[in-house]
Amino acid sequence: LYDYPAGTTNVGLRLDADRDDYYVYTGTYGYLEAGVEYRFFCEVDGGEGNWAGSTSEDTVQAYLINRDNPDNWIYKEINPTSTFTVDVSTRYWLRLDINKSGCTHWFSNIWITKV
């Protein structure tokens, strides 16, 4: 469901956090349909990763961004442990976050699929 920039593939992103709450817009987006159930998948450092809500200080997060709605850019936090739906059919951009300064993480095999 994602369109990757021309000449690229889903090989992964290395992010180096130079501040707490570091984030990057990945440049990837997908058209998601309202009311359809989706699953997000993303490996962090080759494994499951420490997603927000875990007991680790060094956590990561992922968000869907609706750039068509400037009043609600951060539309929904998503993680690999649950499914989700969206309320509006449109293109959603992916944002990845690292919550602790000085940490480096490798995000790979990033997918959103219909359930």
C-alpha positions as CSV (number, residue, x, y, z in Angstrom):
1,L,0.0,0.0,0.0
2,Y,3.0,2.3,0.0
3,D,4.5,4.2,-2.9
4,Y,8.3,4.6,-2.4
5,P,10.2,7.5,-4.0
6,A,11.5,6.7,-7.5
7,G,14.6,4.5,-7.5
8,T,14.2,3.3,-3.9
9,T,13.0,0.1,-2.3
10,N,11.9,-0.9,1.2
11,V,15.4,-1.5,2.5
12,G,15.3,0.5,5.7
13,L,16.2,3.7,7.4
14,R,18.9,4.5,9.9
15,L,17.9,7.3,12.2
16,D,20.3,9.0,14.6
17,A,18.5,11.0,17.3
18,D,20.3,14.2,18.2
19,R,17.5,15.3,20.6
20,D,14.7,13.8,22.6
21,D,11.5,13.2,20.6
22,Y,13.5,13.1,17.3
23,Y,11.3,12.3,14.3
24,V,11.6,12.1,10.5
25,Y,9.0,12.0,7.7
26,T,10.0,9.0,5.6
27,G,8.9,10.3,2.3
28,T,6.6,7.3,1.9
29,Y,2.9,7.3,1.8
30,G,0.0,5.1,1.1
31,Y,-3.6,5.5,0.1
32,L,-5.8,4.1,2.9
33,E,-9.5,3.6,2.7
34,A,-11.9,4.6,5.5
35,G,-13.3,1.7,7.5
36,V,-10.9,-0.9,6.2
37,E,-8.8,-2.8,8.8
38,Y,-5.0,-2.5,8.3
39,R,-2.0,-4.0,10.0
40,F,1.4,-2.1,10.3
41,F,4.7,-4.0,10.3
42,C,8.1,-2.6,11.0
43,E,11.3,-4.2,12.3
44,V,13.5,-2.1,14.5
45,D,17.2,-3.1,14.7
46,G,16.3,-6.4,13.1
47,G,13.7,-7.3,15.6
48,E,10.5,-6.3,17.3
49,G,11.9,-3.1,18.8
50,N,10.8,-1.2,21.9
51,W,7.6,0.6,20.9
52,A,6.1,3.4,23.1
53,G,4.4,1.9,26.1
54,S,7.2,-0.6,26.8
55,T,9.3,-0.4,30.0
56,S,12.4,0.9,28.1
57,E,13.5,4.6,28.1
58,D,14.7,4.1,24.6
59,T,11.4,3.7,22.6
60,V,10.3,4.3,19.1
61,Q,6.9,5.4,17.6
62,A,5.2,5.5,14.2
63,Y,2.5,7.9,13.1
64,L,0.2,8.3,10.1
65,I,0.2,11.9,9.0
66,N,-2.8,13.3,7.1
67,R,-1.3,16.3,5.2
68,D,-4.7,17.2,3.7
69,N,-5.9,18.2,7.2
70,P,-3.7,20.9,8.6
71,D,-5.7,21.0,11.9
72,N,-4.9,17.3,12.5
73,W,-1.6,16.4,10.9
74,I,-0.7,13.7,13.4
75,Y,-3.7,11.5,12.6
76,K,-3.0,8.2,14.4
77,E,-0.2,6.5,16.2
78,I,0.3,3.0,14.9
79,N,2.5,0.0,16.1
80,P,3.0,-3.6,15.0
81,T,1.0,-5.0,17.9
82,S,-2.5,-4.0,16.8
83,T,-4.7,-3.4,13.7
84,F,-6.2,0.0,12.9
85,T,-8.7,1.8,10.7
86,V,-8.9,5.4,9.4
87,D,-11.9,7.6,9.2
88,V,-11.0,9.4,5.9
89,S,-9.9,7.8,2.6
90,T,-6.8,9.7,1.6
91,R,-3.0,9.5,1.3
92,Y,-1.3,9.0,4.7
93,W,2.4,9.7,5.2
94,L,4.6,7.8,7.6
95,R,6.5,9.5,10.4
96,L,9.0,7.5,12.6
97,D,10.1,8.8,16.0
98,I,13.0,8.0,18.4
99,N,12.2,9.2,21.9
100,K,15.7,9.4,23.4
101,S,18.6,11.6,22.4
102,G,21.8,9.9,21.4
103,C,20.1,6.7,20.2
104,T,20.4,5.1,16.8
105,H,17.8,2.7,15.3
106,W,17.5,0.9,12.0
107,F,13.9,0.7,10.8
108,S,13.3,-1.9,8.1
109,N,10.6,-4.1,6.4
110,I,8.0,-1.4,6.8
111,W,4.6,-2.4,5.5
112,I,0.9,-1.6,5.9
113,T,-1.4,-4.3,4.6
114,K,-5.1,-4.9,4.6
115,V,-6.2,-7.5,7.2
